[in-house]
Amino acid sequence: MNELILTTYDWVPGMPRGYVRDLRVRWALEEAGLPYRVESTPFRDRQPAHFAHQPFGQVPWLTDGDLSIFESGAILLHLGERSEALMPADPVGRSEVKQWLFAALASVEAASQPWSFFKFAGDSEGSSMWKFFDGFLDARLKSMETMLAGQDWLVGNFSVADILMADVLRLVDRFEGLAEYPACRAYVARATVRPAFVKSHADQMAHFAAAD
């Protein structure tokens, strides 16, 4: 088995700590019990070698032997295909997990990310653009509330799709955006008490704190 190397920033400011997307990959690796190590790339002075792995100068990327994979969704899909702890082996179950993995990115995070930008900036009241994105996210959350009512996870057992969806919703919950969505809040709570999440979150916080 190839050595798995997760690369993230050496440091980030305080506000995004605990939410940088290497956390999604750490979480998946911990759930699957796959051995890995973490390497750093500079946050402040991004070099050509960084852009060679991640064309947008972001993180994370995962090195798996000769493979270098960027974008957290692509990395999670790769890891899901390596471990039945993250994605079932049967074709139907695998297909269902994959569609929810992409739904987390293309349907829910596509709505939550611009909404969260307004929240981070402290500029979330009054403007027509804020109202648009707030309504856009509200429609997605209503759908997720219906989906999650009465079930613990998206597809049967916990899967890589839940890692991604829960992490997307976790940021919304940070800004109290799930206050009217009890099933979504309960889903995030179930996911984030899992030992693999708790360890991954603590490891990320310690990683960035070490560079202060």
Sine and cosine of phi, psi and omega as CSV:
sin_phi,cos_phi,sin_psi,cos_psi,sin_omega,cos_omega
0.00,0.00,0.72,-0.69,0.01,-1.00
-0.93,0.38,0.48,-0.88,0.13,-0.99
-0.95,0.32,0.72,-0.70,0.04,-1.00
-0.99,-0.13,0.80,-0.61,-0.01,-1.00
-0.83,-0.56,0.87,-0.50,0.05,-1.00
-0.99,-0.17,0.81,-0.58,0.01,-1.00
-0.93,-0.36,0.76,-0.65,0.04,-1.00
-0.69,-0.73,0.02,-1.00,0.04,-1.00
-0.91,0.41,0.42,-0.91,0.10,-1.00
-0.97,0.24,-0.38,0.93,-0.07,-1.00
-0.27,-0.96,0.52,-0.85,0.20,-0.98
-0.63,-0.77,0.35,-0.94,0.09,-1.00
-0.87,0.49,0.19,-0.98,-0.11,-0.99
-0.88,0.47,-0.66,0.75,-0.16,-0.99
-0.86,0.50,-0.71,0.70,-0.04,-1.00
-0.99,0.15,-0.09,1.00,-0.02,-1.00
-0.88,0.48,0.66,-0.75,-0.09,-1.00
1.00,0.02,-0.12,0.99,-0.02,-1.00
-0.78,-0.62,-0.09,1.00,0.07,-1.00
-0.88,0.47,0.61,-0.79,-0.26,-0.96
-0.97,0.23,-0.08,1.00,0.18,-0.98
-0.89,0.46,-0.35,0.94,0.02,-1.00
-0.87,0.50,-0.62,0.78,0.01,-1.00
-0.87,0.49,-0.64,0.77,-0.04,-1.00
-0.96,0.28,-0.70,0.72,0.09,-1.00
-0.80,0.60,-0.72,0.69,-0.05,-1.00
-0.87,0.50,-0.74,0.68,0.00,-1.00
-0.89,0.46,-0.69,0.73,0.01,-1.00
-0.89,0.46,-0.64,0.77,0.01,-1.00
-0.94,0.35,-0.67,0.75,0.03,-1.00
-0.87,0.49,-0.64,0.77,-0.05,-1.00
-0.99,0.13,-0.21,0.98,-0.06,-1.00
0.92,0.38,0.49,0.87,0.00,-1.00
-1.00,0.01,0.79,-0.62,0.02,-1.00
-0.94,0.35,0.62,-0.78,-0.02,-1.00
-0.40,-0.92,0.24,-0.97,0.16,-0.99
-0.74,-0.67,0.35,-0.94,-0.07,-1.00
-0.94,-0.34,0.74,-0.67,0.13,-0.99
-0.88,-0.48,0.32,-0.95,-0.07,-1.00
-0.91,-0.42,0.50,-0.87,0.15,-0.99
-0.78,-0.63,0.58,-0.81,-0.10,-0.99
-0.88,0.48,0.69,-0.73,0.11,-0.99
-0.98,0.20,-0.66,0.76,-0.14,-0.99
-1.00,0.08,-0.51,0.86,-0.12,-0.99
-0.78,-0.63,0.99,0.13,-0.10,-0.99
-0.99,0.15,0.84,-0.54,-0.13,-0.99
-0.99,-0.13,0.24,-0.97,0.03,-1.00
-0.80,0.59,-0.56,0.83,0.00,-1.00
-0.89,0.46,-0.55,0.84,0.07,-1.00
-0.90,0.43,-0.76,0.65,-0.04,-1.00
-0.92,0.40,-0.39,0.92,0.07,-1.00
-0.92,0.40,-0.52,0.86,0.04,-1.00
-1.00,-0.03,-0.56,0.83,-0.06,-1.00
-0.69,-0.73,0.99,-0.16,-0.17,-0.98
-0.85,0.52,-0.31,0.95,-0.04,-1.00
-0.98,-0.20,0.09,1.00,0.02,-1.00
0.95,0.32,0.39,0.92,-0.02,-1.00
-0.98,-0.22,-0.06,-1.00,0.14,-0.99
-0.70,-0.72,0.34,-0.94,0.11,0.99
-0.99,-0.12,0.05,-1.00,0.37,-0.93
-0.67,-0.74,0.39,-0.92,-0.03,-1.00
-0.86,-0.50,0.75,-0.67,0.11,-0.99
-0.97,-0.24,0.82,-0.57,0.02,-1.00
-0.77,-0.64,1.00,-0.01,-0.09,-1.00
0.90,0.43,-0.85,-0.52,0.00,-1.00
-0.99,0.11,-0.08,1.00,-0.03,-1.00
-1.00,-0.03,0.66,-0.75,0.16,-0.99
-0.80,-0.60,0.90,-0.44,-0.16,-0.99
-0.87,-0.49,0.80,-0.60,0.09,-1.00
-0.92,-0.40,0.15,-0.99,-0.13,-0.99
0.97,0.24,0.85,-0.52,-0.11,-0.99
-0.86,0.52,-0.60,0.80,0.01,-1.00
-0.90,0.43,-0.67,0.75,0.02,-1.00
-0.91,0.41,-0.63,0.77,0.03,-1.00
-0.91,0.42,-0.69,0.72,0.01,-1.00
-0.89,0.45,-0.63,0.78,0.06,-1.00
-0.89,0.46,-0.70,0.72,0.03,-1.00
-0.86,0.51,-0.72,0.70,-0.01,-1.00
-0.93,0.36,-0.59,0.81,0.05,-1.00
-0.87,0.49,-0.59,0.81,0.01,-1.00
-0.96,0.27,-0.22,0.97,0.03,-1.00
-1.00,-0.08,-0.31,0.95,-0.16,-0.99
-0.64,-0.77,0.79,-0.61,0.06,-1.00
-0.96,0.28,-0.18,0.98,0.13,-0.99
-0.94,0.33,-0.29,0.96,-0.05,-1.00
-0.93,-0.36,-0.42,0.91,-0.04,-1.00
-0.44,-0.90,0.75,-0.66,-0.03,-1.00
-0.91,0.41,0.38,-0.93,-0.04,-1.00
-0.99,0.14,-0.46,0.89,-0.07,-1.00
-0.95,0.31,0.58,-0.82,-0.10,-1.00
-0.85,0.52,-0.62,0.79,-0.02,-1.00
-0.93,0.38,-0.76,0.66,0.01,-1.00
-0.88,0.47,-0.65,0.76,0.01,-1.00
-0.90,0.44,-0.67,0.74,0.01,-1.00
-0.90,0.45,-0.65,0.76,0.00,-1.00
-0.91,0.41,-0.65,0.76,0.04,-1.00
-0.90,0.44,-0.69,0.73,-0.02,-1.00
-0.88,0.48,-0.67,0.74,-0.04,-1.00
-0.92,0.40,-0.57,0.82,0.04,-1.00
-0.97,0.25,-0.48,0.88,0.10,-0.99
-0.88,0.48,-0.72,0.69,0.01,-1.00
-0.95,0.30,-0.53,0.85,0.04,-1.00
-0.90,0.44,-0.61,0.79,0.03,-1.00
-0.86,0.51,-0.62,0.79,-0.01,-1.00
-0.99,0.15,-0.80,0.61,-0.20,-0.98
-0.99,0.11,-0.43,0.90,-0.03,-1.00
-0.96,-0.28,-0.70,0.72,-0.10,-1.00
-1.00,-0.04,-0.78,0.63,0.01,-1.00
-0.92,0.39,-0.50,0.87,0.07,-1.00
-0.87,0.50,-0.48,0.88,0.05,-1.00
-1.00,0.01,-0.62,0.78,-0.11,-0.99
-0.98,0.22,-0.51,0.86,-0.08,-1.00
-0.91,0.41,-0.78,0.63,0.05,-1.00
-0.89,0.46,-0.57,0.82,0.07,-1.00
-0.87,0.50,-0.69,0.73,-0.02,-1.00
-0.93,0.36,-0.49,0.87,0.05,-1.00
-0.87,0.49,-0.68,0.73,0.06,-1.00
-0.87,0.49,-0.66,0.75,-0.01,-1.00
-0.92,0.40,-0.70,0.71,0.02,-1.00
-0.87,0.50,-0.62,0.78,-0.04,-1.00
-0.98,0.20,-0.18,0.98,-0.04,-1.00
0.94,0.34,0.48,0.87,-0.09,-1.00
-0.77,-0.64,0.89,0.46,-0.16,-0.99
-0.90,-0.44,0.40,0.92,-0.02,-1.00
-0.76,-0.65,0.74,-0.68,0.27,-0.96
1.00,-0.10,-0.65,0.76,-0.13,-0.99
-0.95,0.32,0.43,-0.90,0.00,-1.00
-0.91,0.41,-0.56,0.83,0.02,-1.00
-0.92,0.38,-0.66,0.76,0.07,-1.00
-0.86,0.51,-0.72,0.69,-0.01,-1.00
-0.88,0.48,-0.61,0.79,0.02,-1.00
-0.89,0.45,-0.78,0.62,-0.06,-1.00
-0.93,0.37,-0.54,0.84,0.05,-1.00
-0.91,0.42,-0.67,0.74,0.04,-1.00
-0.93,0.37,-0.61,0.79,0.04,-1.00
-0.87,0.49,-0.75,0.67,0.01,-1.00
-0.91,0.41,-0.66,0.75,-0.01,-1.00
-0.84,0.55,-0.65,0.76,0.01,-1.00
-0.90,0.44,-0.66,0.75,0.01,-1.00
-0.92,0.39,-0.65,0.76,-0.02,-1.00
-0.93,0.37,-0.57,0.82,0.07,-1.00
-0.88,0.47,-0.65,0.76,0.04,-1.00
-0.91,0.41,-0.67,0.74,0.01,-1.00
-0.92,0.38,-0.58,0.81,0.03,-1.00
-0.88,0.48,-0.68,0.73,0.04,-1.00
-0.91,0.42,-0.69,0.73,-0.03,-1.00
-0.89,0.45,-0.66,0.75,-0.12,-0.99
-1.00,0.04,-0.20,0.98,0.01,-1.00
-0.89,0.46,0.85,-0.53,0.08,-1.00
0.99,0.12,0.14,0.99,0.06,-1.00
-0.60,-0.80,0.51,-0.86,-0.06,-1.00
-0.98,0.20,-0.68,0.74,-0.13,-0.99
-0.76,-0.65,0.20,-0.98,-0.11,-0.99
-0.92,0.39,-0.67,0.74,-0.08,-1.00
-0.68,-0.73,1.00,-0.02,0.04,-1.00
0.89,0.46,-0.90,-0.44,0.02,-1.00
-0.97,0.23,0.32,-0.95,0.09,-1.00
-0.80,0.60,0.65,-0.76,-0.05,-1.00
-0.56,-0.83,0.02,-1.00,0.01,-1.00
-0.88,0.47,-0.46,0.89,0.05,-1.00
-0.91,0.42,-0.57,0.82,0.03,-1.00
-0.94,0.33,-0.55,0.83,0.08,-1.00
-0.85,0.52,-0.74,0.67,-0.06,-1.00
-0.95,0.31,-0.72,0.69,-0.04,-1.00
-0.90,0.43,-0.69,0.73,-0.01,-1.00
-0.91,0.42,-0.59,0.81,0.01,-1.00
-0.94,0.34,-0.60,0.80,0.08,-1.00
-0.88,0.47,-0.74,0.67,-0.03,-1.00
-0.94,0.33,-0.46,0.89,0.01,-1.00
-0.88,0.48,-0.62,0.79,0.03,-1.00
-0.93,0.37,-0.63,0.78,0.07,-1.00
-0.88,0.48,-0.67,0.74,-0.01,-1.00
-0.91,0.41,-0.50,0.87,0.04,-1.00
-0.84,0.55,-0.57,0.82,-0.01,-1.00
-0.98,-0.20,0.37,0.93,0.06,-1.00
0.89,0.46,0.44,0.90,0.00,-1.00
-0.98,0.21,-0.13,0.99,0.05,-1.00
-0.97,-0.23,0.21,0.98,-0.09,-1.00
-0.84,0.55,-0.54,0.84,-0.03,-1.00
-0.98,-0.17,0.24,0.97,-0.07,-1.00
-0.77,-0.64,0.98,0.21,-0.12,-0.99
-0.89,0.45,-0.57,0.82,0.01,-1.00
-0.92,0.39,-0.62,0.79,0.04,-1.00
-0.92,0.39,-0.67,0.74,0.01,-1.00
-0.90,0.43,-0.66,0.75,0.01,-1.00
-0.91,0.42,-0.60,0.80,0.04,-1.00
-0.88,0.47,-0.74,0.67,0.04,-1.00
-0.88,0.48,-0.67,0.74,0.00,-1.00
-0.89,0.47,-0.69,0.73,0.02,-1.00
-0.88,0.48,-0.68,0.73,-0.06,-1.00
-0.93,0.38,-0.65,0.76,-0.15,-0.99
-1.00,0.08,-0.01,1.00,0.18,-0.98
-1.00,-0.09,-0.06,1.00,0.04,-1.00
-0.90,0.44,0.67,-0.75,-0.04,-1.00
-0.83,0.56,-0.58,0.82,-0.02,-1.00
-0.91,0.41,-0.61,0.79,0.07,-1.00
-0.93,0.37,-0.73,0.68,-0.04,-1.00
-0.84,0.55,-0.71,0.71,0.02,-1.00
-0.91,0.41,-0.70,0.71,-0.04,-1.00
-0.89,0.46,-0.67,0.74,0.01,-1.00
-0.90,0.44,-0.72,0.69,0.01,-1.00
-0.89,0.45,-0.64,0.77,0.00,-1.00
-0.91,0.42,-0.66,0.75,0.02,-1.00
-0.91,0.42,-0.71,0.70,0.00,-1.00
-0.87,0.49,-0.66,0.75,0.01,-1.00
-0.92,0.39,-0.61,0.79,0.01,-1.00
-0.86,0.51,-0.75,0.66,-0.03,-1.00
-0.96,0.28,-0.60,0.80,0.01,-1.00
-0.89,0.45,-0.51,0.86,-0.03,-1.00
-0.91,0.42,-0.36,0.93,-0.03,-1.00
-0.99,-0.11,-0.01,1.00,-0.01,-1.00
-0.92,0.40,0.00,0.00,0.00,0.00
